[in-house]
């Protein structure tokens, strides 16, 4: 009878797979850009030989794509849950900001990676992050429709508004990461400023009126 406590081959492979992801993030956390990190460095950090890397990923870009997907899926789920709680609209906004701040702080290395690769590095990863932002934006617009918000706003305009919210969130991530530890007053001040920025976007959306172009003289 097999020992139930003995890790299977599948278990060992899963552990190594996670170790490679964590190794890449650890090197990013040391100030390295992901695109500058060699496959051999990731393997060494994970405690495996370089050839073993190819049992999990074809190259470092494929590893990076998994990191992008992992962050996006989890964050979208958390914020969707925050929006679906029965709260007043202003409270939903504040709760979403709190959820986002907590997630960024708890996943510091992942957001350092996203911040680094969003504007530089591999074109493959830039496109993946951009596509994830688009998915995020579209899901938020769908949630707004479900909640009955901005009923009179055309879908394209609502998606643009949600895009502004997502870009504001991405910009705020670097500020959250730069916060000194154990500074609750600064953190609360940042949260309030974040809420105010989002309110400006949402208030603008509520007042949106299409105007006819002025005819040339």
N, C-alpha and C positions, 0 to 999 in steps of 0.2 A: 504493500500500500504506500503510495507516494506521501512524502512529508508535506503537509499543507503549509508549513512555515517556510519551505524552501522556495525562493523566488524562481519563477519560470523564465524561460528564454524571453517570452514576451514582456514580462515584468522588468527584466534587466534592460531590454531594449528601450522601454518607456523611460526608465530612470536615466539612461544615457542621453536619450533625446532631450529630456528636460535639462540635463546638465549642460548640454551644448547651448541651449537657449540662454540659460542663466550665465554661462561663461561669456557669451557675446555681450550681454547686458552689463556684466561686471567690468569688462574692458571699456565699454562706453562710459560707465560711471567713473572710470579713472581719467576721463577727459579726452578719450580717443573718439574720433568720428568713426561710425560703423564702417564706412567705405574704405577706411585706411587699415582695417584690421584684417590680417591674413588668416586664411583657413587654418594654418598650422598653429597660430597663436590661440585660436578658439579651441582647437583640439587639445593643446597643451593645458590650457586653463581648465578644461573639463576633465583632464586626467586620462585621455585616450590617445592612441596613435593617430596620426593624420589620416591614414587610409580608412580608419573606422568611421570617420566623418561621413564618407560617401554612402554608408549604410542608412543614413538618416536624411541627408540633403545632397542635392547635386552640386550645389555651390553655396557661397555665403548669401547671395541674393535670395535664394529659396528659403534660407533660414530667416532672413530679414522679413520676407513676405509673411511667414508664419507669425512673427512678432507683431507686425502691423495688424493682421487679422485677429490675433488674440486680444489686443487692446481694444479694437473697434467693437468686437462682438460683446465683450463684457461691459464696456461703457454704455453702449446702446441699450442693453438690457437693464442696467441700473437706472438710467435716466428715464426709460419708459416706465419702469415700476414707480419711480418718484412722481411722474406726471399722472399716473392712474390712481393715486391715492385720493380719497375724497377730501379735498381741501379747497379753500377759496383760491382764486387765480393768483393773487399776490403770494399766498403761502406756498403754492406749487412752485413758483419761481424761486423763492428763497430755499425751499427744500431741495430743488434741483441743483442750485449752486452749492449747497452744503454737501450733497452726495458727490458732486463733481470734485470739489476741493478735497474731500476725504479720499476719493479714489486716486487723484493725482499724487497726494502725499504718500499713500500706501503703495503706489507703483511708480516711485520716483525714477528708477532706471528705465522703465518702459517709456516714460514721457521725455526723458532726456534723449532717448533714441529717436522718438517721433520728431522732437524739435530739431534734432540734428539733420535727419534725413528728409524732412519736409522741404527744406530750401537748398539742399546740396546733396552731394554723394551720388548714389546710383539713380539713374533715370527710372529704372524699373520700380524702385521703392518710392520715388516721388509720385509716379503714376498710381501706385497702389494706395498711397495715403490720400491722394486726390480722389480716387474712386471711392474710398471709404468715407471721405467727407461728403461726397455726393449721396451715398447710401444713407448716411446719418441725417443729412438734410431732408431727403425724401421721406424717411420714416418719421421725422419730427413733424413735417407738414401733414402726413397722414394722421398722426396722433392729434394734431390741432383740429383737423376736420372731425375726428371721432369725438373730441371734447366739445365740439360746437363752437369753436373759436374762429373769429374772422370769416364768418359765413359768406360775406359779400366780396371777399377778396378772391380774384381769379387765382387758379392753381399756380400759374407761373409766378405771380407776385408773391404768393404765400411761400413758395419754395425759395424765392430770393430773400424774403425776410428770414426764413429759417437758416439760409446760408450765412446771413450776417450774424445770426446768433452763434452758429457753429464756429465761424472765424473768430468771433470775440472770445469764445471758450478756448480755442487753441492759443490765442494770444495771451490769455490769462494764465495758461498752464505754466509758462516760463516765469511769470511773476510769483506764482504759488511755489514753484521749485526754489526760487531765490529767497523765499522768506526765511529769516533766521529761526532756529528751533526755539520752542518754548516762549513764543511771543504772541499770546492770545489777543492782545489789543490790536496789534498789527494785522493779525489774521482776520479779526472781526471787521476791521476797517477795510481791508481788501475785499472781504465778502460783500460788505455794504456797497462798495464802489462797483463791484461786479454786478450786483443786483440793479443798481441805478443804470448802468450801461445797457443792460438787457431791457429795462423798463423803457428807456428812450427808444430802442428799436421797436418794441411792441406798441408803444403809444403812437409812434410814427405809422406803424402798420394799420392801426385803428383809424387813423385820420387820412389814409391814402385816398387820393382822388385823382383820377386820370384827367389830364387837361389837354385840350386840343393845341397843336403846335401853332405858334404865332406865324401868320402869313408874312412872307418877305415883302417889304415895301417895294 
